[in-house]
Amino acid sequence: MWSSRSDVSFSSGTMMMNRRQMLVGGGLVVAGAGGAAALDASRTGSMADYTAAVAAERAPLGDRAGLLDLVRYAALAPSGHNVQPWRFQLDPHRIGIRPDYSRRTPAVDPDDHHLFVSLGCALENLVLAAAARGRGGAVWSDLAGSGQILLEFAPGRPESSPLFEAIPRRQSTRAEYDGHPAAVSDLKALEVAAEVRGVDVIIATARAQIESVLDLVVAGNRAQMADRAFLRELRGWLRFNPRSALASGDGLFSVLSGNPIAPTWLGRLMFDLAFRVDAENDKYARQLRSSAGIAIFVARGATRESWVQAGRACQRFALQATALGMKCAFVNQPVEVPALRGELARWAGLPDRRPDIVMRFGHGSAMPFSARRPVSAIVSGAASL
C-alpha cells in the first residue's frame, strides 16, 4: 500500500458532543467491539490465517519460474489504496500491462496519475524478476494509444540483483521509525538506484527540510479530510478484519495500522465516529520526525509515460531501501492536493514541474504485509506458460 491514506487510524474526538461524552461513548463502542469479535470470530477470520495466506503470495520466485510466477512478483508492487489497478496479458514472448480503469480512485486521483505510477512500480518488479530468470528484454509502451506497456523477452543469462531479492520483502511501513540517520553510503545507494530516465529525485535529510515537508503534509491532510467524496472513497477501500481483507485481496487492512479486528459494520462505525484530523496530523508529525529522510520524485513531463517512469524510480528506491534494511512509506498529500503542488515544487527547486511522489524512509520494525488479488484475477492470455 502506497497511498498517503493507507495508514488510516481511528482516534477519539468530538462530534456534536463534548470530549467527556465522546470518551464514554467510545469506551462503550470499544467494549462492544471486543464482545462482537469474541462472539463472531468465525466471521472476522484470524490473523494466523491471514499471515499464512500473505506469506504464500510472497513466496520466493523459483528457478524455473513461469509467466504466472513473474506476474505474481510484479503484482507485489504498491498502489494507491492498494487497489492494484492492473491487468496482465501473457504471451510466450512478452508480457503486457494494461490499466484496469474499473479500479480507479477518482476522488484522490482524478486524472489517474497514481494509477499510472502504480503501473510503473509493477513494471519495475516485472523487469527485475524477468531478468533474474533469464527473460530480460526491452520495454515498449503505447500509453497514448492502446494503453499498454510491453516487456518483450530477449533470452539471456539470469541477472539477479539485490533489488530483485528485495521484492517480496518490500512494504509500505506505516509506523514510527527509530529516528536514526541513514549512513552516507546508504543515501548514495538510494540515489543511484532511483536513477531512471526522465525522473529527478530530491533526497532531504536535514530536520528543517523534513519540517517544511511536514507542514505541507499536514495542510494536505486537512484539505482531504474536509472532502466528503475523499472520505467516502477511502472508507470504501478499508478492510476491518482478516476475512474481509483476504476475500477481496485488496484495499487497506486497518489492522495493519494498529487498529483492532472488528466486524465490517463496526469498523465502518468507528471510522465515521473516530477518524479525526488533529489526531491524524499528530500521527504524521511523529512519523515524519522519526524518519531518516524524505525523497521526492519529479518526472520531467506530465504524461502517462512520465508517470510510469516516476513509478519505476520510486519502486527502485523502495527496493534499495529494503535491501539496505530500511523501511519506507508514502506521504503523498502534497501531490494529491493540487493547491499544494506548486509549493512543493518550489521547495524542491523545480518550480515549473509537477511533483509525483513523496516518500519517507528510515530504520524501523517490520509490519504485517498487505494482501494481493489472485494472479488468476489479473491475467489473460497464455495462462499456462
Contacts in CASP RR format, 6 or more apart in sequence:
PFRMAT RR
TARGET T0000
AUTHOR 0000-0000-0000
METHOD contacts of the structure
MODEL  1
MWSSRSDVSFSSGTMMMNRRQMLVGGGLVVAGAGGAAALDASRTGSMADY
TAAVAAERAPLGDRAGLLDLVRYAALAPSGHNVQPWRFQLDPHRIGIRPD
YSRRTPAVDPDDHHLFVSLGCALENLVLAAAARGRGGAVWSDLAGSGQIL
LEFAPGRPESSPLFEAIPRRQSTRAEYDGHPAAVSDLKALEVAAEVRGVD
VIIATARAQIESVLDLVVAGNRAQMADRAFLRELRGWLRFNPRSALASGD
GLFSVLSGNPIAPTWLGRLMFDLAFRVDAENDKYARQLRSSAGIAIFVAR
GATRESWVQAGRACQRFALQATALGMKCAFVNQPVEVPALRGELARWAGL
PDRRPDIVMRFGHGSAMPFSARRPVSAIVSGAASL
1 78 0 8 1.000
1 79 0 8 1.000
1 80 0 8 1.000
1 81 0 8 1.000
1 82 0 8 1.000
1 172 0 8 1.000
1 174 0 8 1.000
1 251 0 8 1.000
1 252 0 8 1.000
1 256 0 8 1.000
1 370 0 8 1.000
2 78 0 8 1.000
2 79 0 8 1.000
2 80 0 8 1.000
2 82 0 8 1.000
2 118 0 8 1.000
2 121 0 8 1.000
2 172 0 8 1.000
2 329 0 8 1.000
2 330 0 8 1.000
2 332 0 8 1.000
3 79 0 8 1.000
3 80 0 8 1.000
3 81 0 8 1.000
3 82 0 8 1.000
3 108 0 8 1.000
3 114 0 8 1.000
3 252 0 8 1.000
3 330 0 8 1.000
3 332 0 8 1.000
4 217 0 8 1.000
4 221 0 8 1.000
4 330 0 8 1.000
4 331 0 8 1.000
4 332 0 8 1.000
4 333 0 8 1.000
4 336 0 8 1.000
4 358 0 8 1.000
5 81 0 8 1.000
5 108 0 8 1.000
5 224 0 8 1.000
5 234 0 8 1.000
5 252 0 8 1.000
6 80 0 8 1.000
6 81 0 8 1.000
6 82 0 8 1.000
6 172 0 8 1.000
6 174 0 8 1.000
6 252 0 8 1.000
6 257 0 8 1.000
6 330 0 8 1.000
7 174 0 8 1.000
7 175 0 8 1.000
7 257 0 8 1.000
7 283 0 8 1.000
7 287 0 8 1.000
7 329 0 8 1.000
8 234 0 8 1.000
8 238 0 8 1.000
8 252 0 8 1.000
8 254 0 8 1.000
8 257 0 8 1.000
8 271 0 8 1.000
8 275 0 8 1.000
8 280 0 8 1.000
9 254 0 8 1.000
9 257 0 8 1.000
9 258 0 8 1.000
9 259 0 8 1.000
9 275 0 8 1.000
9 279 0 8 1.000
9 280 0 8 1.000
9 283 0 8 1.000
10 254 0 8 1.000
10 259 0 8 1.000
10 270 0 8 1.000
10 271 0 8 1.000
10 273 0 8 1.000
10 274 0 8 1.000
10 275 0 8 1.000
11 274 0 8 1.000
11 275 0 8 1.000
11 276 0 8 1.000
11 279 0 8 1.000
11 280 0 8 1.000
12 19 0 8 1.000
12 22 0 8 1.000
12 23 0 8 1.000
12 26 0 8 1.000
12 274 0 8 1.000
12 276 0 8 1.000
13 19 0 8 1.000
13 22 0 8 1.000
13 274 0 8 1.000
13 276 0 8 1.000
13 279 0 8 1.000
14 22 0 8 1.000
15 22 0 8 1.000
15 273 0 8 1.000
26 273 0 8 1.000
26 274 0 8 1.000
29 266 0 8 1.000
29 269 0 8 1.000
29 270 0 8 1.000
29 273 0 8 1.000
30 260 0 8 1.000
32 266 0 8 1.000
33 260 0 8 1.000
33 262 0 8 1.000
33 266 0 8 1.000
33 267 0 8 1.000
33 270 0 8 1.000
34 260 0 8 1.000
36 262 0 8 1.000
36 263 0 8 1.000
36 266 0 8 1.000
37 44 0 8 1.000
37 260 0 8 1.000
37 261 0 8 1.000
37 262 0 8 1.000
37 263 0 8 1.000
40 263 0 8 1.000
43 241 0 8 1.000
43 243 0 8 1.000
43 263 0 8 1.000
44 241 0 8 1.000
44 242 0 8 1.000
44 243 0 8 1.000
44 244 0 8 1.000
44 261 0 8 1.000
44 262 0 8 1.000
44 263 0 8 1.000
45 241 0 8 1.000
45 242 0 8 1.000
45 243 0 8 1.000
45 261 0 8 1.000
46 242 0 8 1.000
47 242 0 8 1.000
47 255 0 8 1.000
47 261 0 8 1.000
47 368 0 8 1.000
49 242 0 8 1.000
49 246 0 8 1.000
50 242 0 8 1.000
50 245 0 8 1.000
50 246 0 8 1.000
50 368 0 8 1.000
50 371 0 8 1.000
51 368 0 8 1.000
53 246 0 8 1.000
53 371 0 8 1.000
54 368 0 8 1.000
54 369 0 8 1.000
54 370 0 8 1.000
54 371 0 8 1.000
54 372 0 8 1.000
55 369 0 8 1.000
57 72 0 8 1.000
57 76 0 8 1.000
57 369 0 8 1.000
57 371 0 8 1.000
57 372 0 8 1.000
58 76 0 8 1.000
58 168 0 8 1.000
58 169 0 8 1.000
58 369 0 8 1.000
59 168 0 8 1.000
60 168 0 8 1.000
61 69 0 8 1.000
61 70 0 8 1.000
61 72 0 8 1.000
61 73 0 8 1.000
61 129 0 8 1.000
61 132 0 8 1.000
61 133 0 8 1.000
62 69 0 8 1.000
62 133 0 8 1.000
63 133 0 8 1.000
64 133 0 8 1.000
65 129 0 8 1.000
65 133 0 8 1.000
66 133 0 8 1.000
66 385 0 8 1.000
67 90 0 8 1.000
67 95 0 8 1.000
67 382 0 8 1.000
67 383 0 8 1.000
67 385 0 8 1.000
68 90 0 8 1.000
68 375 0 8 1.000
68 379 0 8 1.000
68 383 0 8 1.000
68 385 0 8 1.000
69 129 0 8 1.000
70 95 0 8 1.000
70 126 0 8 1.000
70 129 0 8 1.000
70 130 0 8 1.000
70 133 0 8 1.000
70 135 0 8 1.000
71 88 0 8 1.000
71 90 0 8 1.000
71 95 0 8 1.000
71 126 0 8 1.000
71 375 0 8 1.000
71 378 0 8 1.000
71 379 0 8 1.000
72 372 0 8 1.000
72 375 0 8 1.000
73 125 0 8 1.000
73 126 0 8 1.000
73 129 0 8 1.000
73 167 0 8 1.000
73 168 0 8 1.000
74 86 0 8 1.000
74 88 0 8 1.000
74 95 0 8 1.000
74 97 0 8 1.000
74 122 0 8 1.000
74 123 0 8 1.000
74 125 0 8 1.000
74 126 0 8 1.000
74 129 0 8 1.000
75 84 0 8 1.000
75 86 0 8 1.000
75 88 0 8 1.000
75 122 0 8 1.000
75 125 0 8 1.000
75 372 0 8 1.000
75 373 0 8 1.000
75 375 0 8 1.000
75 378 0 8 1.000
76 125 0 8 1.000
76 167 0 8 1.000
76 168 0 8 1.000
76 170 0 8 1.000
76 372 0 8 1.000
77 118 0 8 1.000
77 120 0 8 1.000
77 121 0 8 1.000
77 122 0 8 1.000
77 124 0 8 1.000
77 125 0 8 1.000
77 315 0 8 1.000
78 118 0 8 1.000
78 121 0 8 1.000
78 170 0 8 1.000
78 172 0 8 1.000
78 315 0 8 1.000
78 318 0 8 1.000
78 330 0 8 1.000
79 85 0 8 1.000
79 86 0 8 1.000
79 114 0 8 1.000
79 115 0 8 1.000
79 118 0 8 1.000
79 121 0 8 1.000
79 122 0 8 1.000
80 105 0 8 1.000
80 108 0 8 1.000
80 109 0 8 1.000
80 114 0 8 1.000
80 118 0 8 1.000
81 105 0 8 1.000
81 108 0 8 1.000
81 233 0 8 1.000
81 234 0 8 1.000
81 237 0 8 1.000
81 251 0 8 1.000
81 252 0 8 1.000
82 237 0 8 1.000
82 250 0 8 1.000
82 251 0 8 1.000
82 252 0 8 1.000
82 370 0 8 1.000
82 371 0 8 1.000
83 103 0 8 1.000
83 104 0 8 1.000
83 105 0 8 1.000
83 118 0 8 1.000
83 237 0 8 1.000
83 250 0 8 1.000
83 251 0 8 1.000
84 100 0 8 1.000
84 103 0 8 1.000
84 118 0 8 1.000
84 250 0 8 1.000
84 372 0 8 1.000
84 373 0 8 1.000
84 378 0 8 1.000
85 99 0 8 1.000
85 100 0 8 1.000
85 101 0 8 1.000
85 103 0 8 1.000
85 104 0 8 1.000
85 115 0 8 1.000
85 118 0 8 1.000
85 119 0 8 1.000
86 97 0 8 1.000
86 98 0 8 1.000
86 99 0 8 1.000
86 100 0 8 1.000
86 118 0 8 1.000
86 119 0 8 1.000
86 122 0 8 1.000
86 378 0 8 1.000
87 97 0 8 1.000
87 98 0 8 1.000
87 99 0 8 1.000
87 100 0 8 1.000
87 378 0 8 1.000
87 379 0 8 1.000
87 380 0 8 1.000
88 95 0 8 1.000
88 96 0 8 1.000
88 97 0 8 1.000
88 98 0 8 1.000
88 378 0 8 1.000
88 379 0 8 1.000
88 380 0 8 1.000
89 95 0 8 1.000
89 96 0 8 1.000
89 97 0 8 1.000
89 98 0 8 1.000
89 148 0 8 1.000
89 379 0 8 1.000
89 380 0 8 1.000
89 381 0 8 1.000
90 96 0 8 1.000
90 379 0 8 1.000
90 380 0 8 1.000
90 381 0 8 1.000
90 382 0 8 1.000
90 383 0 8 1.000
90 385 0 8 1.000
91 381 0 8 1.000
91 382 0 8 1.000
92 382 0 8 1.000
92 385 0 8 1.000
93 152 0 8 1.000
93 153 0 8 1.000
94 150 0 8 1.000
94 151 0 8 1.000
94 152 0 8 1.000
94 153 0 8 1.000
95 126 0 8 1.000
95 130 0 8 1.000
95 150 0 8 1.000
95 151 0 8 1.000
96 148 0 8 1.000
96 149 0 8 1.000
96 150 0 8 1.000
96 151 0 8 1.000
97 119 0 8 1.000
97 122 0 8 1.000
97 123 0 8 1.000
97 126 0 8 1.000
97 148 0 8 1.000
97 149 0 8 1.000
97 150 0 8 1.000
97 151 0 8 1.000
98 147 0 8 1.000
98 148 0 8 1.000
98 149 0 8 1.000
99 112 0 8 1.000
99 115 0 8 1.000
99 116 0 8 1.000
99 119 0 8 1.000
99 147 0 8 1.000
100 378 0 8 1.000
101 112 0 8 1.000
101 115 0 8 1.000
103 115 0 8 1.000
103 250 0 8 1.000
104 112 0 8 1.000
104 115 0 8 1.000
105 114 0 8 1.000
105 115 0 8 1.000
105 233 0 8 1.000
105 237 0 8 1.000
106 233 0 8 1.000
107 227 0 8 1.000
107 229 0 8 1.000
107 230 0 8 1.000
107 232 0 8 1.000
107 233 0 8 1.000
107 234 0 8 1.000
108 114 0 8 1.000
108 224 0 8 1.000
108 230 0 8 1.000
108 233 0 8 1.000
108 234 0 8 1.000
108 336 0 8 1.000
109 115 0 8 1.000
109 336 0 8 1.000
112 304 0 8 1.000
113 307 0 8 1.000
113 335 0 8 1.000
113 356 0 8 1.000
114 332 0 8 1.000
114 336 0 8 1.000
116 143 0 8 1.000
116 304 0 8 1.000
116 307 0 8 1.000
116 308 0 8 1.000
117 307 0 8 1.000
117 308 0 8 1.000
117 310 0 8 1.000
117 311 0 8 1.000
117 314 0 8 1.000
117 356 0 8 1.000
117 357 0 8 1.000
118 311 0 8 1.000
119 149 0 8 1.000
119 308 0 8 1.000
119 311 0 8 1.000
120 149 0 8 1.000
120 307 0 8 1.000
120 308 0 8 1.000
120 309 0 8 1.000
120 310 0 8 1.000
120 311 0 8 1.000
120 312 0 8 1.000
120 315 0 8 1.000
121 311 0 8 1.000
121 312 0 8 1.000
121 314 0 8 1.000
121 315 0 8 1.000
123 139 0 8 1.000
123 149 0 8 1.000
123 151 0 8 1.000
123 308 0 8 1.000
123 312 0 8 1.000
124 311 0 8 1.000
124 312 0 8 1.000
124 315 0 8 1.000
124 316 0 8 1.000
124 319 0 8 1.000
125 167 0 8 1.000
125 315 0 8 1.000
126 151 0 8 1.000
127 136 0 8 1.000
127 137 0 8 1.000
127 139 0 8 1.000
127 151 0 8 1.000
128 161 0 8 1.000
128 163 0 8 1.000
128 164 0 8 1.000
128 167 0 8 1.000
128 319 0 8 1.000
129 164 0 8 1.000
129 167 0 8 1.000
130 136 0 8 1.000
130 137 0 8 1.000
130 151 0 8 1.000
130 153 0 8 1.000
131 137 0 8 1.000
131 158 0 8 1.000
131 159 0 8 1.000
131 160 0 8 1.000
131 161 0 8 1.000
131 164 0 8 1.000
132 158 0 8 1.000
132 159 0 8 1.000
132 160 0 8 1.000
132 161 0 8 1.000
132 164 0 8 1.000
133 158 0 8 1.000
134 155 0 8 1.000
134 156 0 8 1.000
134 157 0 8 1.000
134 158 0 8 1.000
134 159 0 8 1.000
135 153 0 8 1.000
135 154 0 8 1.000
135 155 0 8 1.000
135 156 0 8 1.000
136 151 0 8 1.000
136 153 0 8 1.000
136 154 0 8 1.000
136 155 0 8 1.000
136 156 0 8 1.000
136 159 0 8 1.000
137 151 0 8 1.000
137 152 0 8 1.000
137 153 0 8 1.000
137 154 0 8 1.000
138 151 0 8 1.000
138 152 0 8 1.000
138 154 0 8 1.000
139 149 0 8 1.000
139 150 0 8 1.000
139 151 0 8 1.000
139 152 0 8 1.000
140 149 0 8 1.000
140 150 0 8 1.000
140 152 0 8 1.000
141 147 0 8 1.000
141 148 0 8 1.000
141 149 0 8 1.000
141 150 0 8 1.000
141 305 0 8 1.000
141 308 0 8 1.000
142 148 0 8 1.000
143 149 0 8 1.000
143 303 0 8 1.000
143 304 0 8 1.000
143 305 0 8 1.000
143 308 0 8 1.000
144 303 0 8 1.000
144 304 0 8 1.000
144 305 0 8 1.000
147 304 0 8 1.000
149 308 0 8 1.000
162 319 0 8 1.000
162 320 0 8 1.000
162 323 0 8 1.000
163 193 0 8 1.000
163 316 0 8 1.000
163 319 0 8 1.000
163 320 0 8 1.000
163 323 0 8 1.000
164 319 0 8 1.000
165 323 0 8 1.000
166 319 0 8 1.000
166 320 0 8 1.000
166 322 0 8 1.000
166 323 0 8 1.000
167 319 0 8 1.000
169 322 0 8 1.000
170 318 0 8 1.000
170 319 0 8 1.000
170 322 0 8 1.000
171 322 0 8 1.000
171 327 0 8 1.000
171 366 0 8 1.000
171 367 0 8 1.000
171 369 0 8 1.000
171 370 0 8 1.000
172 328 0 8 1.000
172 329 0 8 1.000
172 330 0 8 1.000
172 370 0 8 1.000
173 327 0 8 1.000
173 328 0 8 1.000
173 329 0 8 1.000
173 364 0 8 1.000
173 365 0 8 1.000
173 366 0 8 1.000
173 367 0 8 1.000
174 256 0 8 1.000
174 257 0 8 1.000
174 287 0 8 1.000
174 329 0 8 1.000
174 367 0 8 1.000
175 287 0 8 1.000
175 327 0 8 1.000
175 364 0 8 1.000
175 365 0 8 1.000
175 367 0 8 1.000
176 286 0 8 1.000
176 287 0 8 1.000
176 290 0 8 1.000
176 364 0 8 1.000
177 287 0 8 1.000
177 290 0 8 1.000
177 291 0 8 1.000
177 292 0 8 1.000
177 327 0 8 1.000
177 360 0 8 1.000
177 362 0 8 1.000
177 363 0 8 1.000
177 364 0 8 1.000
178 290 0 8 1.000
178 362 0 8 1.000
178 363 0 8 1.000
178 364 0 8 1.000
179 289 0 8 1.000
179 290 0 8 1.000
179 291 0 8 1.000
179 292 0 8 1.000
179 362 0 8 1.000
179 363 0 8 1.000
180 292 0 8 1.000
180 362 0 8 1.000
180 363 0 8 1.000
181 205 0 8 1.000
181 292 0 8 1.000
182 190 0 8 1.000
182 205 0 8 1.000
182 292 0 8 1.000
182 293 0 8 1.000
182 326 0 8 1.000
182 361 0 8 1.000
182 362 0 8 1.000
182 363 0 8 1.000
186 324 0 8 1.000
186 326 0 8 1.000
187 203 0 8 1.000
187 205 0 8 1.000
189 320 0 8 1.000
189 324 0 8 1.000
190 203 0 8 1.000
190 295 0 8 1.000
190 317 0 8 1.000
190 320 0 8 1.000
190 321 0 8 1.000
190 324 0 8 1.000
190 361 0 8 1.000
191 201 0 8 1.000
191 203 0 8 1.000
193 316 0 8 1.000
193 317 0 8 1.000
193 319 0 8 1.000
193 320 0 8 1.000
194 201 0 8 1.000
194 295 0 8 1.000
194 297 0 8 1.000
194 313 0 8 1.000
194 314 0 8 1.000
194 316 0 8 1.000
194 317 0 8 1.000
194 320 0 8 1.000
195 313 0 8 1.000
196 309 0 8 1.000
196 312 0 8 1.000
196 313 0 8 1.000
196 316 0 8 1.000
197 309 0 8 1.000
198 299 0 8 1.000
198 300 0 8 1.000
198 301 0 8 1.000
198 306 0 8 1.000
198 309 0 8 1.000
199 297 0 8 1.000
199 298 0 8 1.000
199 299 0 8 1.000
199 300 0 8 1.000
199 306 0 8 1.000
199 309 0 8 1.000
199 310 0 8 1.000
199 312 0 8 1.000
199 313 0 8 1.000
199 356 0 8 1.000
200 297 0 8 1.000
200 298 0 8 1.000
200 299 0 8 1.000
200 300 0 8 1.000
200 350 0 8 1.000
201 295 0 8 1.000
201 296 0 8 1.000
201 297 0 8 1.000
201 298 0 8 1.000
201 313 0 8 1.000
201 317 0 8 1.000
202 295 0 8 1.000
202 296 0 8 1.000
202 298 0 8 1.000
202 348 0 8 1.000
202 349 0 8 1.000
202 350 0 8 1.000
203 293 0 8 1.000
203 294 0 8 1.000
203 295 0 8 1.000
204 210 0 8 1.000
204 213 0 8 1.000
204 293 0 8 1.000
204 294 0 8 1.000
204 295 0 8 1.000
204 296 0 8 1.000
205 292 0 8 1.000
205 293 0 8 1.000
205 294 0 8 1.000
209 294 0 8 1.000
210 288 0 8 1.000
210 289 0 8 1.000
210 291 0 8 1.000
210 293 0 8 1.000
210 294 0 8 1.000
211 289 0 8 1.000
212 347 0 8 1.000
213 288 0 8 1.000
213 294 0 8 1.000
213 296 0 8 1.000
213 331 0 8 1.000
213 334 0 8 1.000
213 344 0 8 1.000
213 347 0 8 1.000
213 358 0 8 1.000
214 284 0 8 1.000
214 285 0 8 1.000
214 288 0 8 1.000
214 289 0 8 1.000
216 333 0 8 1.000
216 334 0 8 1.000
216 340 0 8 1.000
216 343 0 8 1.000
216 344 0 8 1.000
216 347 0 8 1.000
217 284 0 8 1.000
217 288 0 8 1.000
217 331 0 8 1.000
217 333 0 8 1.000
217 334 0 8 1.000
217 358 0 8 1.000
218 281 0 8 1.000
218 284 0 8 1.000
218 285 0 8 1.000
219 333 0 8 1.000
219 334 0 8 1.000
219 337 0 8 1.000
219 340 0 8 1.000
220 333 0 8 1.000
220 334 0 8 1.000
220 336 0 8 1.000
220 337 0 8 1.000
220 340 0 8 1.000
221 277 0 8 1.000
221 280 0 8 1.000
221 281 0 8 1.000
221 284 0 8 1.000
221 333 0 8 1.000
222 277 0 8 1.000
222 281 0 8 1.000
223 333 0 8 1.000
223 337 0 8 1.000
223 339 0 8 1.000
223 340 0 8 1.000
224 230 0 8 1.000
224 333 0 8 1.000
224 336 0 8 1.000
224 337 0 8 1.000
225 231 0 8 1.000
225 275 0 8 1.000
225 277 0 8 1.000
225 280 0 8 1.000
226 277 0 8 1.000
231 275 0 8 1.000
234 252 0 8 1.000
235 268 0 8 1.000
235 271 0 8 1.000
235 272 0 8 1.000
237 250 0 8 1.000
237 251 0 8 1.000
237 252 0 8 1.000
238 251 0 8 1.000
238 252 0 8 1.000
238 254 0 8 1.000
238 267 0 8 1.000
238 268 0 8 1.000
238 271 0 8 1.000
239 245 0 8 1.000
239 248 0 8 1.000
239 251 0 8 1.000
239 252 0 8 1.000
239 253 0 8 1.000
239 254 0 8 1.000
240 254 0 8 1.000
240 255 0 8 1.000
240 259 0 8 1.000
240 261 0 8 1.000
240 262 0 8 1.000
240 263 0 8 1.000
240 264 0 8 1.000
240 266 0 8 1.000
240 267 0 8 1.000
240 268 0 8 1.000
241 255 0 8 1.000
241 261 0 8 1.000
241 262 0 8 1.000
241 263 0 8 1.000
241 264 0 8 1.000
242 253 0 8 1.000
242 255 0 8 1.000
242 261 0 8 1.000
244 264 0 8 1.000
245 251 0 8 1.000
245 253 0 8 1.000
245 255 0 8 1.000
245 370 0 8 1.000
245 371 0 8 1.000
246 371 0 8 1.000
248 371 0 8 1.000
248 373 0 8 1.000
249 371 0 8 1.000
249 372 0 8 1.000
249 373 0 8 1.000
249 374 0 8 1.000
250 371 0 8 1.000
250 372 0 8 1.000
250 373 0 8 1.000
251 370 0 8 1.000
251 371 0 8 1.000
252 370 0 8 1.000
253 368 0 8 1.000
253 370 0 8 1.000
253 371 0 8 1.000
254 267 0 8 1.000
255 261 0 8 1.000
255 368 0 8 1.000
256 367 0 8 1.000
256 368 0 8 1.000
256 370 0 8 1.000
259 270 0 8 1.000
262 270 0 8 1.000
284 331 0 8 1.000
287 329 0 8 1.000
287 331 0 8 1.000
287 360 0 8 1.000
288 294 0 8 1.000
288 331 0 8 1.000
288 360 0 8 1.000
291 360 0 8 1.000
291 361 0 8 1.000
291 362 0 8 1.000
292 326 0 8 1.000
292 361 0 8 1.000
292 362 0 8 1.000
292 363 0 8 1.000
293 360 0 8 1.000
293 361 0 8 1.000
293 362 0 8 1.000
294 331 0 8 1.000
294 358 0 8 1.000
294 359 0 8 1.000
294 360 0 8 1.000
294 361 0 8 1.000
295 314 0 8 1.000
295 317 0 8 1.000
295 357 0 8 1.000
295 358 0 8 1.000
295 359 0 8 1.000
295 360 0 8 1.000
295 361 0 8 1.000
296 344 0 8 1.000
296 348 0 8 1.000
296 355 0 8 1.000
296 357 0 8 1.000
296 358 0 8 1.000
296 359 0 8 1.000
297 310 0 8 1.000
297 311 0 8 1.000
297 313 0 8 1.000
297 314 0 8 1.000
297 317 0 8 1.000
297 355 0 8 1.000
297 356 0 8 1.000
297 357 0 8 1.000
297 358 0 8 1.000
297 359 0 8 1.000
298 310 0 8 1.000
298 345 0 8 1.000
298 348 0 8 1.000
298 350 0 8 1.000
298 353 0 8 1.000
298 354 0 8 1.000
298 355 0 8 1.000
298 356 0 8 1.000
299 306 0 8 1.000
299 307 0 8 1.000
299 309 0 8 1.000
299 310 0 8 1.000
299 353 0 8 1.000
299 354 0 8 1.000
299 356 0 8 1.000
300 306 0 8 1.000
300 353 0 8 1.000
301 353 0 8 1.000
301 354 0 8 1.000
302 353 0 8 1.000
302 354 0 8 1.000
306 356 0 8 1.000
307 356 0 8 1.000
310 356 0 8 1.000
310 357 0 8 1.000
311 356 0 8 1.000
311 357 0 8 1.000
314 356 0 8 1.000
314 357 0 8 1.000
314 359 0 8 1.000
317 328 0 8 1.000
317 359 0 8 1.000
317 361 0 8 1.000
318 328 0 8 1.000
318 359 0 8 1.000
321 327 0 8 1.000
321 328 0 8 1.000
321 361 0 8 1.000
321 362 0 8 1.000
322 328 0 8 1.000
325 363 0 8 1.000
326 361 0 8 1.000
326 362 0 8 1.000
326 363 0 8 1.000
326 364 0 8 1.000
327 361 0 8 1.000
327 362 0 8 1.000
327 363 0 8 1.000
327 364 0 8 1.000
327 366 0 8 1.000
328 359 0 8 1.000
328 360 0 8 1.000
328 361 0 8 1.000
328 362 0 8 1.000
329 359 0 8 1.000
329 360 0 8 1.000
330 357 0 8 1.000
330 358 0 8 1.000
330 359 0 8 1.000
331 358 0 8 1.000
331 359 0 8 1.000
331 360 0 8 1.000
332 357 0 8 1.000
332 358 0 8 1.000
333 340 0 8 1.000
333 358 0 8 1.000
334 340 0 8 1.000
334 341 0 8 1.000
334 343 0 8 1.000
334 344 0 8 1.000
334 355 0 8 1.000
334 358 0 8 1.000
335 341 0 8 1.000
335 344 0 8 1.000
335 354 0 8 1.000
335 355 0 8 1.000
335 356 0 8 1.000
335 357 0 8 1.000
335 358 0 8 1.000
341 354 0 8 1.000
341 355 0 8 1.000
342 351 0 8 1.000
342 355 0 8 1.000
344 355 0 8 1.000
344 358 0 8 1.000
345 351 0 8 1.000
345 352 0 8 1.000
345 353 0 8 1.000
345 354 0 8 1.000
345 355 0 8 1.000
348 355 0 8 1.000
376 383 0 8 1.000
END
